Amino acid sequence: EGPTFQSSKTDTESTSYELRVASVGNEFWDYMVGLYYKDQNTDTVFNANSLQPVGQDAIGFATESIIPVYANDFAIFTFNTFYLADDLQLEVGLRWTDYDNHRRTDVFYDGLNYVPPPLADFEDQINEGFENGFPLVAVPESETDPQDDAWTGSLKLRWDWTDDISIYGSYNRGYRNGGISISPGPAGELVGLDNLLYDSEDSDAFELGFKSRLLDGRATLNGALYYQEFDGYQGFVRGIEVLDEQGVPQNVPGGLVFNGDANIWGVEFEGRILLTEVWSAGASLSYSKGEWDGASKPCNDREPGESLGSCDIDGDALGGEPEWTASVNSEYFFPLDSTEIYVRGLFKYTDDRLNTDASAGIGNTRSDFESYQTLDLFVG
């Protein structure tokens, strides 16, 4: 049985610039326009030992993966506020971004480190055979320099119903650039380019809410109802295995990003009150439900003839966030001549949630975490 190991080193250098010009205090229209540029270079070296089964034993060989990922983003953006009336305000934002990327994953052979004793006399021939099989190019030349651009923006209308209560509605258009899952080692080639590449993600978000000041300013109460729809949400799954030519499962380092439609909706409330000059209290309550909509993800449940499985996740929970969260807090001050002492308490409830680290179901890992409560007390 041969030795196995994995190690990696990543160096990242990022520089960004932003220039803004804005107006202030205009009667009808305040504007802001700007330019943005980011240059980010990430270089990863991934060293690993893989095993090539031979009968009941295996040959151990080392590989070194060179993974450069470079990104150059340029954006033009604007944000505008229109004062339609004394109690009515419209906000409009717009952004255009150009994405210019470079990515590669090249796997190089780094020598044998274990040969079963019965094959020791053939070590030179085995070594030559491995050398002839490398380097592996996981990203073909046609996919190394992808370019893309996207429009995003926001729209928000706010109405001051009274001096203390405002109501708003908003729309936001979001975007995340596509890319490739970085899977160093020979397993990346087994996965196949189609499974490594993932598309861009578009989203449309809608929100209705209110903000209020009550009891002559001693209390606040805010609430919101929201819904967000994703076209090609970028999910992530780890613990994936792919079958090699001999039908032996091989771990896919780094995991895989995949696309699928999804949606999230929820409601949240937050409030605070000053009970006395030295005693305050607050509370929050939120419900958020995200689920996949007709999507599937890479998994280890395979049909006959498949090297990489695909599992239906329609209706499954999206991500590892809890549906319900709630908190209650309070703080009391004891004024002294030259200082003050405070006592503060915080109670928080967190609902059940998925264990996203077990998303492929390998090994004895929990698929979810049970709900829990915490109580923190502070004195200072």
C-alpha positions as CSV (number, residue, x, y, z in Angstrom):
1,E,0.0,0.0,0.0
2,G,1.6,3.3,-1.1
3,P,1.8,6.6,0.8
4,T,-0.6,9.4,0.0
5,F,-0.4,13.1,0.7
6,Q,-1.6,16.5,-0.5
7,S,-0.2,19.9,0.0
8,S,-0.7,23.3,-1.6
9,K,0.7,26.8,-1.6
10,T,-1.2,29.8,-2.9
11,D,0.1,33.3,-3.5
12,T,-2.3,36.1,-4.2
13,E,-1.6,39.7,-5.3
14,S,-4.5,42.1,-5.8
15,T,-4.6,45.7,-6.7
16,S,-7.7,47.8,-7.2
17,Y,-8.5,51.4,-8.1
18,E,-11.7,53.4,-7.9
19,L,-12.5,57.0,-8.9
20,R,-15.8,58.7,-8.0
21,V,-17.4,62.0,-8.8
22,A,-20.5,63.0,-6.9
23,S,-22.9,65.9,-6.4
24,V,-24.1,67.0,-3.0
25,G,-27.2,68.9,-1.8
26,N,-29.1,69.4,-5.1
27,E,-32.8,70.1,-4.9
28,F,-34.0,67.5,-7.4
29,W,-31.2,65.2,-8.5
30,D,-28.0,64.0,-6.8
31,Y,-25.7,61.8,-8.9
32,M,-22.5,59.8,-8.6
33,V,-20.4,58.3,-11.4
34,G,-17.3,56.3,-11.1
35,L,-14.7,54.0,-12.6
36,Y,-13.3,50.8,-11.1
37,Y,-10.4,48.5,-12.0
38,K,-9.1,45.4,-10.3
39,D,-6.0,43.3,-11.1
40,Q,-5.8,40.1,-9.1
41,N,-3.2,37.3,-9.7
42,T,-3.4,34.0,-7.9
43,D,-0.8,31.3,-8.3
44,T,-1.2,27.9,-6.7
45,V,1.2,25.0,-6.6
46,F,-0.5,21.7,-5.6
47,N,1.7,18.7,-4.8
48,A,0.1,15.3,-4.3
49,N,0.8,11.6,-4.3
50,S,-1.6,9.4,-6.3
51,L,-2.0,5.7,-6.4
52,Q,-2.2,3.5,-9.5
53,P,-3.8,0.1,-8.4
54,V,-1.8,-3.0,-9.4
55,G,-3.5,-6.2,-8.3
56,Q,-3.9,-6.0,-4.5
57,D,-1.2,-3.3,-4.3
58,A,-0.6,0.1,-5.8
59,I,2.2,2.2,-7.3
60,G,2.7,5.6,-5.7
61,F,3.7,8.5,-7.8
62,A,4.0,12.3,-7.2
63,T,2.5,15.1,-9.3
64,E,2.9,18.9,-9.2
65,S,0.0,21.0,-10.5
66,I,0.6,24.6,-11.6
67,I,-2.6,26.6,-11.4
68,P,-2.5,30.3,-12.4
69,V,-5.8,32.3,-12.2
70,Y,-5.6,35.9,-13.2
71,A,-8.5,38.4,-13.3
72,N,-8.8,41.9,-14.6
73,D,-12.1,43.6,-14.0
74,F,-13.1,47.0,-15.3
75,A,-16.4,48.7,-14.4
76,I,-18.3,52.0,-15.1
77,F,-21.0,52.7,-12.6
78,T,-23.5,55.4,-11.5
79,F,-25.9,55.9,-8.6
80,N,-28.6,58.6,-8.7
81,T,-31.1,59.9,-6.2
82,F,-34.2,61.8,-7.4
83,Y,-36.3,63.8,-4.9
84,L,-39.7,63.5,-6.5
85,A,-41.5,65.1,-3.6
86,D,-40.9,66.0,0.0
87,D,-41.9,62.5,1.0
88,L,-41.0,60.5,-2.1
89,Q,-37.5,59.5,-3.2
90,L,-36.3,57.4,-6.1
91,E,-32.8,55.7,-6.2
92,V,-31.4,54.3,-9.5
93,G,-28.1,52.5,-9.8
94,L,-26.4,51.0,-12.9
95,R,-23.1,49.2,-13.4
96,W,-21.4,47.7,-16.5
97,T,-18.4,45.4,-15.8
98,D,-16.0,43.8,-18.3
99,Y,-14.3,40.6,-17.1
100,D,-11.0,39.6,-18.7
101,N,-9.6,36.4,-17.1
102,H,-6.8,33.8,-17.5
103,R,-6.8,30.3,-16.0
104,R,-4.8,27.1,-16.5
105,T,-4.3,23.8,-14.7
106,D,-1.2,21.9,-15.8
107,V,-0.3,18.6,-14.0
108,F,3.4,17.5,-14.2
109,Y,4.9,14.2,-13.2
110,D,7.2,14.4,-10.2
111,G,8.6,10.8,-9.9
112,L,7.8,7.5,-8.3
113,N,7.7,7.3,-4.5
114,Y,6.5,3.7,-4.0
115,V,6.8,0.6,-6.1
116,P,5.5,-2.8,-4.9
117,P,8.4,-5.2,-4.1
118,P,7.4,-7.7,-6.9
119,L,7.8,-4.9,-9.5
120,A,11.0,-3.4,-8.2
121,D,13.0,-4.8,-11.1
122,F,10.8,-2.9,-13.5
123,E,11.0,0.5,-11.8
124,D,12.7,2.2,-14.8
125,Q,10.1,1.0,-17.3
126,I,7.3,2.0,-14.9
127,N,8.8,5.4,-14.5
128,E,9.2,5.9,-18.2
129,G,5.5,4.9,-18.7
130,F,4.4,7.6,-16.3
131,E,6.6,10.2,-17.8
132,N,5.0,9.5,-21.2
133,G,1.6,10.2,-19.8
134,F,2.4,13.8,-18.6
135,P,1.9,16.7,-18.5
136,L,-1.9,16.7,-18.2
137,V,-3.6,19.9,-19.5
138,A,-7.0,20.2,-17.7
139,V,-7.9,23.5,-19.4
140,P,-7.5,23.5,-23.2
141,E,-6.2,26.6,-24.9
142,S,-9.7,27.5,-26.1
143,E,-10.8,28.0,-22.5
144,T,-7.7,29.7,-20.9
145,D,-8.7,33.3,-21.6
146,P,-12.5,33.8,-21.2
147,Q,-14.0,37.2,-21.5
148,D,-17.4,38.4,-20.5
149,D,-19.4,41.5,-19.6
150,A,-22.6,42.2,-17.7
151,W,-25.0,44.9,-16.7
152,T,-26.3,45.0,-13.1
153,G,-28.3,47.6,-11.3
154,S,-30.8,48.6,-8.6
155,L,-34.1,50.5,-8.3
156,K,-35.6,51.7,-5.0
157,L,-38.6,53.8,-4.2
158,R,-39.1,55.2,-0.7
159,W,-42.1,56.9,0.7
160,D,-42.1,58.7,4.0
161,W,-45.6,57.8,5.1
162,T,-45.3,59.9,8.3
163,D,-42.4,61.7,10.0
164,D,-41.5,58.5,11.8
165,I,-42.5,55.7,9.3
166,S,-41.1,55.1,5.8
167,I,-42.1,52.4,3.3
168,Y,-39.9,51.2,0.5
169,G,-39.8,48.8,-2.4
170,S,-36.6,47.8,-4.3
171,Y,-35.3,45.7,-7.2
172,N,-31.7,44.5,-7.7
173,R,-30.1,42.7,-10.6
174,G,-27.1,40.6,-9.7
175,Y,-24.4,38.8,-11.6
176,R,-21.5,36.4,-10.9
177,N,-19.0,35.5,-13.6
178,G,-18.6,32.0,-14.7
179,G,-15.4,30.0,-14.4
180,I,-13.7,26.6,-14.0
181,S,-13.4,24.4,-10.9
182,I,-9.8,24.1,-10.0
183,S,-9.2,20.4,-9.5
184,P,-5.4,19.7,-9.4
185,G,-4.0,16.2,-9.9
186,P,-4.9,13.5,-12.4
187,A,-8.5,13.3,-11.2
188,G,-9.2,16.6,-12.8
189,E,-8.7,15.1,-16.3
190,L,-11.0,12.2,-15.4
191,V,-13.8,14.6,-14.4
192,G,-13.8,16.1,-17.9
193,L,-13.9,19.7,-19.1
194,D,-17.7,19.9,-19.3
195,N,-18.0,19.1,-15.6
196,L,-15.2,21.5,-14.6
197,L,-16.6,24.6,-16.4
198,Y,-19.5,26.4,-14.9
199,D,-21.6,29.2,-16.3
200,S,-22.4,32.7,-15.1
201,E,-25.1,33.4,-12.5
202,D,-27.9,35.9,-12.9
203,S,-30.3,36.9,-10.1
204,D,-33.3,39.2,-9.7
205,A,-34.2,40.3,-6.1
206,F,-37.3,42.1,-4.9
207,E,-37.9,43.6,-1.4
208,L,-40.7,45.4,0.4
209,G,-40.1,46.8,3.8
210,F,-40.6,49.6,6.3
211,K,-38.5,51.5,8.8
212,S,-39.9,53.3,11.8
213,R,-39.1,55.4,14.9
214,L,-41.7,55.1,17.7
215,L,-42.4,56.4,21.2
216,D,-40.9,59.8,20.5
217,G,-37.7,58.2,19.1
218,R,-37.1,55.8,22.1
219,A,-37.9,52.8,19.9
220,T,-37.2,51.5,16.4
221,L,-39.0,48.8,14.5
222,N,-37.9,47.6,11.0
223,G,-39.2,44.8,8.8
224,A,-38.7,43.4,5.3
225,L,-40.2,40.8,3.0
226,Y,-37.9,39.6,0.1
227,Y,-37.7,37.2,-2.8
228,Q,-34.7,36.4,-5.0
229,E,-34.6,34.2,-8.1
230,F,-31.4,32.8,-9.5
231,D,-30.7,31.7,-13.1
232,G,-27.7,29.3,-12.9
233,Y,-27.0,29.7,-9.2
234,Q,-23.4,28.6,-8.5
235,G,-23.5,25.8,-6.1
236,F,-20.5,23.9,-4.7
237,V,-20.0,20.3,-3.7
238,R,-17.0,18.7,-2.1
239,G,-16.0,15.0,-1.4
240,I,-16.6,14.0,-5.0
241,E,-15.1,10.9,-6.5
242,V,-14.7,9.9,-10.1
243,L,-14.0,6.5,-11.5
244,D,-10.7,5.9,-13.3
245,E,-10.1,3.6,-16.3
246,Q,-10.0,0.6,-13.9
247,G,-13.2,1.6,-12.2
248,V,-11.5,2.7,-9.0
249,P,-12.9,5.8,-7.3
250,Q,-10.5,8.7,-7.2
251,N,-11.0,11.7,-5.0
252,V,-11.5,15.1,-6.8
253,P,-9.4,17.6,-4.9
254,G,-10.9,21.0,-4.4
255,G,-14.5,20.1,-5.2
256,L,-16.7,21.2,-8.1
257,V,-18.8,24.3,-8.8
258,F,-22.0,23.6,-10.6
259,N,-25.0,25.6,-11.9
260,G,-28.7,25.2,-11.1
261,D,-31.8,27.4,-10.9
262,A,-32.8,28.4,-7.3
263,N,-34.9,30.8,-5.3
264,I,-34.9,32.4,-1.8
265,W,-37.6,34.1,0.0
266,G,-37.9,35.3,3.6
267,V,-39.0,37.9,6.1
268,E,-37.2,39.6,8.9
269,F,-37.9,42.0,11.8
270,E,-35.6,44.0,14.0
271,G,-36.4,46.3,16.9
272,R,-34.9,48.2,19.8
273,I,-36.3,50.2,22.7
274,L,-34.9,52.4,25.4
275,L,-36.8,51.3,28.5
276,T,-35.3,53.8,30.9
277,E,-32.3,56.2,30.7
278,V,-30.0,53.3,31.6
279,W,-31.8,50.2,30.3
280,S,-32.3,49.2,26.7
281,A,-33.5,46.0,25.0
282,G,-33.7,44.7,21.5
283,A,-34.8,41.7,19.5
284,S,-34.7,40.2,16.0
285,L,-36.5,37.5,14.1
286,S,-35.9,36.2,10.6
287,Y,-37.1,33.4,8.4
288,S,-35.3,32.5,5.1
289,K,-36.1,29.6,2.8
290,G,-33.8,28.9,-0.1
291,E,-34.2,25.8,-2.4
292,W,-33.1,24.4,-5.7
293,D,-35.6,24.6,-8.5
294,G,-35.3,21.7,-11.0
295,A,-31.6,21.4,-10.5
296,S,-29.1,18.5,-10.2
297,K,-25.6,18.3,-8.8
298,P,-22.5,16.1,-9.1
299,C,-22.5,13.2,-6.6
300,N,-21.2,9.7,-6.0
301,D,-24.4,7.9,-6.9
302,R,-23.7,6.6,-10.4
303,E,-25.7,4.9,-13.0
304,P,-24.0,2.0,-14.9
305,G,-21.4,3.4,-17.2
306,E,-21.1,6.7,-15.4
307,S,-17.7,7.8,-14.0
308,L,-19.3,10.8,-12.3
309,G,-22.8,10.7,-10.8
310,S,-25.6,13.3,-11.0
311,C,-28.2,13.6,-8.3
312,D,-31.6,15.4,-8.4
313,I,-31.8,18.2,-5.8
314,D,-35.1,19.8,-6.9
315,G,-36.6,21.2,-3.7
316,D,-33.5,20.6,-1.6
317,A,-32.3,23.4,0.8
318,L,-29.9,25.9,-0.7
319,G,-26.7,26.3,1.2
320,G,-26.0,25.8,4.9
321,E,-28.0,28.7,6.4
322,P,-30.8,28.0,9.0
323,E,-34.4,28.8,8.2
324,W,-35.2,30.4,11.5
325,T,-33.0,32.7,13.6
326,A,-34.0,34.8,16.6
327,S,-32.2,36.9,19.2
328,V,-33.1,38.9,22.3
329,N,-30.6,41.3,24.0
330,S,-30.6,43.8,26.9
331,E,-28.2,46.1,28.5
332,Y,-28.2,48.0,31.8
333,F,-25.9,50.8,32.9
334,F,-24.9,51.7,36.4
335,P,-23.6,55.3,36.3
336,L,-20.8,56.1,38.7
337,D,-19.0,59.4,39.5
338,S,-16.2,59.0,36.9
339,T,-17.2,55.9,35.0
340,E,-20.0,53.4,34.5
341,I,-20.6,49.7,34.8
342,Y,-22.8,47.7,32.4
343,V,-24.4,44.3,32.4
344,R,-25.3,42.9,29.0
345,G,-27.1,39.7,28.0
346,L,-27.7,38.1,24.6
347,F,-29.8,35.0,23.8
348,K,-29.7,33.6,20.3
349,Y,-31.6,30.7,18.6
350,T,-30.3,29.1,15.4
351,D,-32.5,26.5,13.6
352,D,-31.4,23.3,12.0
353,R,-29.1,23.7,9.0
354,L,-27.3,21.5,6.4
355,N,-23.7,20.5,6.9
356,T,-22.3,21.7,3.5
357,D,-18.9,20.0,4.2
358,A,-20.7,16.7,3.9
359,S,-22.4,17.6,0.6
360,A,-21.2,14.5,-1.3
361,G,-21.9,12.1,1.5
362,I,-18.5,10.5,1.8
363,G,-17.5,8.9,5.1
364,N,-19.2,9.0,8.5
365,T,-20.2,12.7,8.5
366,R,-23.4,14.3,9.6
367,S,-25.7,15.6,6.9
368,D,-27.1,18.4,9.1
369,F,-26.7,20.2,12.4
370,E,-29.5,20.3,15.0
371,S,-30.9,23.6,16.3
372,Y,-29.1,25.2,19.2
373,Q,-29.4,28.1,21.6
374,T,-26.6,30.3,23.1
375,L,-26.8,32.7,26.1
376,D,-23.9,35.2,26.6
377,L,-23.5,37.4,29.6
378,F,-21.1,40.4,29.7
379,V,-20.0,42.7,32.6
380,G,-17.7,45.6,32.1
